[in-house]
Structure formats: structure tokens, C-alpha cells
Amino acid sequence: MNISRTLNFICIVVGGLIAFYAQAQEEQNTYILLGGIMLLMFGIYRTSRNIPSKFDKEEESFIKTDKEDEI
């Protein structure tokens, strides 16, 4: 596991724990809750950036079939 993936995983877990802790208290601290959610979303965003789009593959396959039909 490289450093970037480890950092993303840590951000997701820590952000989720902070958000869960802030919401579980009797008097919710809004700033801690927002900080936890922001950290969670930051980790999810960084993780999702590296996942390729499923539509990119479909366009490639359409291009290949169009070229094969012309030949």
C-alpha cells in the first residue's frame, strides 16, 4: 500500500470517528462534527480521483468497433 492510499484511508477512518464522536455527545459540538465530516469527505474525494470512469472504457470499445466495421 503506497503512502497516498494509506493517507486516504487514515483520513476516512479518523474523519468518520470524529464525526461519530461529535454526534454521540449529549451537547453536539458543531465545529468538531463539521471538521470530522470535512476530513471524511477529503479522504473519499482523494480516493475517488484515482478510480477510472466506467464511461471511458465504453467509448474506447465503441471506437474500436467503428474502426473494425469500416475495414
N, C-alpha and C positions, 0 to 999 in steps of 0.2 A: 504494500500500500504506500503510495507516494505521499509526500507532505501535504499537497493540496487536498487530496481526498480525506486525509486524516483531519486537517483543519476544518473542512466542511462538516465532517461527522461530529467533531467536538462542538462546533457552533450549533448544530441542530440539537444535540443532546443537552448541552448547557442551557441554550435558549428555551427549550421545552421544559426543563426542570425549573428554571427561574420563573417562567410564566405560570407553571403549575403551582409553585410555592406561593407566588404573589396572589393567586386566585383562591388558594386554600385558606388563607388567613381570614379571621373574622372581619377585620377592617382592611379592605384591599388597598394596597398602595399602587396607584395608577401608574406612576413613573416606573416602578420595578416591573410591573406587568407589561408596559409598553417596551421597555428595554429587552425583556425576555422574548417577546414576540418579534421585535426587530432582529435580534440575534438569530432566532429560529428561521425567519424569512431570509436573512442574509445567507445562511448555510444552505437552505433549499434553493435559492437563486443560483448560488455558485455551483451547486451540484447539477442543476438542470441546464446550465450553459453548456456542459460537456456532452449532453445526450443529443444525438443527431435527430433531426426531424424525420418522421416516417414518410413525409411527402417528398423528400429529396430522392429517396430510392425509387418511388413510383415514377417520377419524372425521368430518371435515368432509364428505367425499363421501357417507358413509352418511346423514348428517343431511340433505343436500340431496336425496338420492333418496327418503328417507322423506317429506319435505315434498311432493315432486313427486307421489308416489303418492296422498297424501291429497287433492290438488286435483283 
